[in-house]
Amino acid sequence: MRHIDPEQLALLALGDDAAMSDDLGHLAGCDRCRSELNGLRRTVELARADDGDDGWLAEAAPLPPPARVWDSIEAEVRADRERDARAAARAPQPATRPEPQSPAAAEPLPASGPAQVVPLDDRRRRSRTRAWWLVAACLVGLVVGVIIGAGARWNAKQAVTPGREEVIASTSLTALAGTPSDAAGKAEVVRLDDRLQLRVDARNLPLREGFYEVWMFDPGTNTMQPMGSLDVGHRTSFAIPSGVDIARFAGIDVSAEPFDGNPEHSAESVLRGQLRR
C-alpha cells in the first residue's frame, strides 16, 4: 500500500489542509499514516498550548526560525542523498541473460551510471526524519515568537517613566556636645514625582551598642516625628508621611538609642541641623 509522504503529514499537522486534499481518503483508512499524523499534531499542540493566565502563548505570532535551523535541515538532506548514492554504488547489479540482438540493435548504447536503488523502508525513514525536522523548524520559529512576544509584554508592563527628582530643602548636620568633632552629615528633602523623601548621610559616628535614629522635629515646640534607624556611612532614605509639614518639622536630629524597646527619644542627640529651602 502506498502511504502518505511524511513531509505532507508534517504540513497537515501544521495546519495546511490544502496540502492533503488528495490524500484524505487514504488517511481515513490507514492506521499507520493516521498514527504518524497524530504524533506530529501532539508536538505542534504542545508548543501552541495556552499558558492558562494571559493567553499570550496561544496568541504569539511565530517568527521565521534562525538560519542555522535551515542549514541543519539542508545538511541532513544532503547527507541523505550522499548515503543513497553510496548505497546504490555498493548494491550488486542483477545478472541478466543476453538476448539475441538484431544487427540494428547491436550498436553500443551510451554509457550510463549505476541506478540508485534505495530500499523503500530507508527512503520512508529518511522522509520521516525530514518531516520531523520541518516540524522542529516551525516550532523553533513559534518559540522564538513566544519569547519575543512575552518579553515585549513584560517590558510594556514594567516600563516606568523615570521620575524627576527635586531637592526642595537641605541642611548640614553638625556634631553636638559629647560627639566626636569630626562627626558630621547632611540631610535633604527630595520630591520624587508626588512623594517626599528625607535623605540623611552621616559619617564618623562612633561604633556603639545600640543604634542611631533619625527624627524630624518642630524647633518651636520640640515635637518629634521618628523617621527610622540610620545606616551610618551610607545615605539612608526615609519616606515622609503625607501630613507632615516640612515647613514646621524643619529640624533634623540624629540620636543614639539603646536596644531597650522604648520608642521614645533617648535624649542623647549626636547630630542636628535645620532645613533651609
C-alpha positions, 0 to 999 in steps of 0.5 A: 500500500502506498502511504502518505509522504511524511513531509505532507503529514508534517504540513497537515499537522501544521495546519495546511489542509490544502496540502492533503486534499488528495490524500484524505481518503487514504488517511481515513483508512490507514492506521499507520499514516493516521498514527504518524499524523497524530504524533506530529499534531501532539508536538505542534499542540504542545508548543501552541498550548495556552499558558492558562493566565494571559493567553499570550502563548496561544496568541504569539505570532511565530517568527521565521526560525534562525538560519542555522535551523535551515542549514541543519535541515539542508545538511541532513538532506544532503547527507541523505542523498550522499548515503543513497548514492553510496548505497546504490554504488555498493548494491550488486547489479542483477545478472541478466541473460543476453538476448539475441540482438538484431544487427540494428540493435547491436550498436553500443548504447551510451554509457550510463551510471549505476541506478540508485536503488534505495530500499523503500523502508530507508527512503520512508525513514529518511522522509520521516526524519525530514518531516520531523525536522520541518516540524522542529523548524516551525516550532523553533520559529513559534518559540522564538515568537513566544519569547519575543512576544512575552518579553515585549509584554513584560517590558510594556508592563514594567516600563516606568517613566523615570521620575524627576527628582527635586531637592526642595530643602537641605541642611548640614548636620553638625556634631553636638556636645559629647560627639566626636568633632569630626562627626558630621552629615547632611540631610535633604528633602527630595520630591520624587514625582508626588512623594517626599523623601528625607535623605540623611548621610552621616559619617564618623559616628562612633561604633556603639551598642545600640543604634542611631535614629533619625527624627524630624522635629518642630524647633518651636515646640520640640515635637518629634516625628521618628523617621527610622534607624540610620545606616551610618556611612551610607545615605539612608532614605526615609519616606515622609508621611503625607501630613507632615509639614516640612515647613514646621518639622524643619529640624533634623536630629540624629540620636543614639538609642539603646536596644531597650524597646522604648520608642521614645527619644533617648535624649542623647542627640549626636547630630542636628541641623535645620532645613533651609529651602 
